[in-house]
Amino acid sequence: MVEHNNSGEGEGSIHLQIDELLHPRLKETSSTTINTVFEPQNSTEKTDSSTTASIGPPTAQPVPAPEKKLTLFALRLAVLEKTATGLGTLGFIWATVVLLGGFAIVLDKTDFWFITIILLIEGTRIFSRSHELEWQHQATWSITDAGINSFRELRISSSAVIHSIRAFFRPVQKLAVRKQSQRSRDMTRTNGNSESSRNSDLQRKIVRTWTSSEVPLLPYAQWIFRAKHISKLLYWLQLLSASSCVALSLVKLVKHNYGEVAKGDTDKRNRQSALIIFYSLALAEALLFLMEKAYGEIMISYCKLLEEVNKECDLGPSGLVSVRRFFYDAYSRCIDGSIFDGLKMDMVTFGIDLLGSNSPDEKLIGARILRQFSMNHRYSDDTLQKIGLNIAVIERLVEILNWTDHEEEEIRRSAAQILSKLAGKNQNSIRVAGVPGAMESISSLLQTCRSSSGAADEISENRIISDHPNDGFLTFNHLGLLILKKLARVHDNCGKIGNTRGLLPKIIDFTHADERLLKEVTDMPHDQILTLKRSLQLVKRLASTIGNTGKNLRRNLSEIVFTISNIRDILRYGEKHPMLQQLGIEILTSLALEADATERVGGTGGVLKELFNIFFNKGMLENNKQVRTKAGEALAMLVLESKNNCLRILKLGVLENLVEALEVQLLRVNAARILRNLCTYNGSNCFHQLKGITNAAPTVLRAITSDEHKLQEAMVGLAAPVLTFLSPEESNLMFKKAGITEGEVANEIVQILKKYRHPPIKVPRIRRFSIELAICMMRDKPENVRVFRDLGMEKELDFVLETTVELESFNIFSGTVGMSRHSTTIHSLVETALGLLTEGSNDAA
């Protein structure tokens, strides 16, 4: 998988998790150690609980979302803010209605001006507060090095001051050109015309709209009138207003100099109380506001709340922008509506909303949030559930894959990473593949630079080696293959992949690896090896698809001229990468389900030879022995019902080695299958070449009594063809050499039929092979008829007729679909055996 590292600044870095390559056994192929193409595979047995989770509610203990700290913080600030605003409103009404309205004439001159100044100050503060959030909201995405409302924001370096002074004298047109180079991705773009090539500044894309945070309100002094600087100005204006209000109110409350009230002057008797109430309201309102600011400053600047939430969200340094933007939105909701509105916000929904924005920077923030939450194991399930339920978001992510602008590369990469996680859930996988044009969009991630010329290959290889995953197309290749690999878990998606124009050749192109790369050994596998592995896994899944979809895919894959030759190179030079060899072998095994593909594999020079080299490789490490098993299975498939491949194998001179392999625990089952197919499909034409198989007779006869059901099936199946090459005298000699009598073999056959009264899934051909061996023994030696009859063979054969099913009619299976039907039905075999038993009984009578 692809992981995001937040240790760097800005976009961070991408690290490819390739530790799975270091393990000798592939997780992808571990499930095939039991089930093979020689037995039906129940789909329920292959279910992977980790990948079939639906979009239903997660069953794990819920994890508290870190952004809840921000929404609670916003709620508390909103309570203070609304309380202060309420007191300010009450004070304003009191001053205008009671004091200035009722006592304006009799007020002392000092009180009159104090009240007037306080009202002006409060009006300024309320106005500043009502617009501060608006300006701060527009400026949040561009402030990356300071906290919200922090005094640190006011510090400006000398270079910034000089830059601002210079900018003061520049016309707005030059500013716009400069902004094109700095913030061009923030604005809607179109292609420039050819005449603009004369001027390097005019070669940039045409900018048709402004970004609100960078609008120069005046033709000059642009620095002063930017959104973030205006928000700072309004912030400090509020602090100054509140502080002035506190000072003025305290002065009047402490001194109590509200003017003299003459005795009997009824017009001024309530003036002092009214003034005390007003100054108290003004003081309380200002103190609450300053308390709000102090609380916010403490939580942000000293308690590092934003940094803490950002760390828990694992968004990295650049994530502070996202967290800050989220906080402003939550706080704005609490202020503009109910104080509880902000509590309804969550980071995932926030990211989804930003992803659908028209602003490139908002899209980038949204993509970063969704990427990190999708890849974080604590929040992944909930995030993917919300994304999977929103078809519009999935469509948006798929659409982003088509973007080619280099400046939007991180958004595109983030969308690919999110989809790679989303495709891991089967229900979501269906929805992703169901988006119109989804496969074409994913195909756009796959880019290769291979050429028929060696120089071009070298250039491409050097580029892949030198490119950083952030900058080159290698990361997109990995992600594209990963998405397709996960989508291919669903049968219907495999058909869509195969029907997408040009996609299969692209995938096959990634299975190419030259000799030098495969023979190279490093502590960490090469990135190209990871690409090769993923492409092979994808091809394997496509080739093993069942039904008509699988048949079409196997035909299309085998018709691509590079498919088999690329796999041959992996088999030939990939000794140091057994996991890649195993994937290649499994692809060949699946392709061999089709007769045409079988001939293409056998006709590709060196494939059969390389498979035998792996099959007989005694030097392979113990933990890689599964590769040898898979090679034997592939050979057994390629020789099945293919006379041409039988002849090719006989020309390789491996018959003696195959006979010896019958003694090797790891190889004996597949060696028996290969020898049986050689005898069955080419025995009459190559009698002398196959005569050496008779040396295997003692081993085969002894193994018939094995308790291992697969070995027993393979050896019983091989026994009948072997005995046909023996004369009665040679047969007697072989039975003696094996240390077993024909009566014991006959008894074992009857016991097999009794044991498997119903067709077994794991050994579907064992009853057929047992009957074939019994027929062979009764034909060669009529005295064996009496032995079988005494053992109750006739009764067991009658029971076979009653329990025969389609399962026993096929040599191989694609899932639960039978393929390569036997030329002789099991009913015909039973009738033949019963005929021999009856004929032998009559002769005896």
Protein Blocks (a to p, Z undefined) as FASTA:
>chain_A
ZZddfkbghjlpadddfklmmpmbdfklmmmmmbcckbccdfklmpcfklmccfbdcfbd
cdddfklmmmmmmmmmmmmmmmmmmmmmmmmmmmmmmmmmmmmmmpcfklmmmmmmmmmm
mmmmmmmmmmmmmmmmmmmmmmmkbcehiaklmpccfklmmmmmmmmmpcfklmmmmmmm
mmmmmpccddddfklmmpmklmpccdfbdcfklccfbfghklmmgmklmmmmmmmmmmmm
mmmmmmmmmmmmmnopnbpadehiaklmmmmmmmmmmmmmmmmmmmmmmmmmmmmmmmmm
mnommmmmmmmnonojmlmmmmmmmmmmmmmmmmmmcfklmmmpcfklmmmmmmmpmbfk
lmmmmmmmmmmmmmpmklmmmmmmmmmmmmklmmmmmmmmmpcbfklmmmmmmmmmmmmm
mmmpmklmmmmmmpghklmmmmmmpccfbdfbfklmmmmmmmmmmpcfklmmmlmmmmmm
mmmmmmmmpmklmmmmmmpghklmmmmmmmgccfklmmpccfbdcfklmmmmmmmmmmmm
mmmpgcjklmmmmmmmmmpmklmmmmmmmmmmmmmmmmlmmmmmmmmmmmmmpmklmmmm
mmpghklmmmmmmmmmmkbcfklmmmmmmmmmmmmmmmgopaklmmmmmmnopmmmmmmm
mmpmklmmmmmmmmmmmmmmmmmmmmmmmmmmmmmmmmmmmmmmpcblklmmmmmmmmmm
mmmmpcfklmmmmmmmnopafklmmmmmmmmmmmmmpacfklmmlmmmmmmmmmmmmmmm
mmlmmmmmmnommmmmmmmmmmgcfklmpfbdehjacehiafbdfklmmmmmmmmmmmmm
mmmZZ
